[in-house]
């Protein structure tokens, strides 16, 4: 192909004539570069000559000013060549991969980044090589024309130019060898990467895929065979954490060759995270305490007292917080005046605040208190009897249930037996003008408000029919 182009170029010059005036006026990049080179060197020579002449002149004269003006013009012309290739070395100095910067990784291995860069360099080189052959054919034709015309001076000039061009053949051959060497280096690097690193990555990916598949299968099995949703959610959360930890440790120890370095690295990372994320770490540790300690589980009703009491059913336990549904209780009615909100409590509150669990383990009942003030002249024996009868009628069936629940706790805690009976106490008020009755009774935690309401109404109804019983401030 190149020979054909050279032949066509020689034929075109032969047909239209190789005019001496058109010599080196060709768009061939090698010819143009050579012309730039000769003109650039000629300008430099003129500038050097002018500088010498100006240095010789001792007295400022018209001729010196003219020389300075000419020097300025020549320097401006010289500057215009700075952006053009001025010799064959600059022409062949195109971008190509550098062996010391070739670093094969998964991305450039798949994208063939280095190969693409090398292909662009080869295409540039082939274009220059083709142009070089055409430039030699161009000079050969002018040399032949000068020989036919008997122009010895022009013939010597063309031969001198050809000798300069032939010296560039060595640069071309060197560039070609460099491209071949880089191509071999890239091929060897890719082969080594494919045989070593890529195999390693595939093994890691297969292991991680196996971990994910095992996680998916295990989660499905837990959802299918777990006794209830709460148990299922607990084991799935635990499984997610264990799987993430295993995957992270696998990646760390797989990509860090030095085991001691890996352990040190993990230790420093853990220490740094502990300092930077103190609250988050404390919440996570508290979550582990909640998950494995069993002090609070989903479904429990708890009270946490911070700036004000918060009472609610636990509807979620996440690594960062407890989620409560705020219940309608006596505390909400007396103090907060609202209920039904979703409340998020940081897990670390279990370390810094008191948590009151209304339903710990088997306990589903608790003592509630009703306070009623009486005039001092009331018949307190009758009050006590009416109260016992009313409490027995409304809550008697809960006493045995509470006793059984309490006794089951003795397997976990050191506790003395309790009879769980109602307790009625009378105390004189601070002002000494009335006696206050304190009635403690057992009731299921979910029915406390309804039982409290029914018992209060029943007691007031019966006290109202007794002539010797007067509520505080009442007259009969």
Secondary structure, DSSP 8 states (H G I E B T S, - for coil): -HHHHHHHHHHHHHHH---GGGTT----HHHHHHHHHHHHHHHHHHHHHHHHHHHH--S--HHHHHHHHHHHHHHHHHHHTTTS--SHHHHT------GGG----HHHHHHTHHHHHHHHHHHHHHHHHHHHHHHHHHHHHHHHHHHHHT-HHHHHHHHHHHHHHHHHHHHHHHHHHHHHHHHHHHHHHHHHHHHTHHHHHHHHHHHHHHHHHHHHHHHHHHHHH-SSHHHHHHHHHHHHHHHHHHHHHHHHHHH---HHHHHHHHHHHHHHHHHHTHHHHHHHHHHHHHHHH-SS-TT-EEEEESSSEEEEEEEEE-SSEEEEEE---HHIIIII-----EEEEETTHHHHS-EEETT-TT--EEEEEEEEEEETTS-HHHHHHHHHHHHHHHHHHHHHHHHHHHHHHTTTS---------EEEEEE-TTSSEEEEEEEEEEEGGGHHHHHHHHHHHHHHHHHT-TT--BTT---
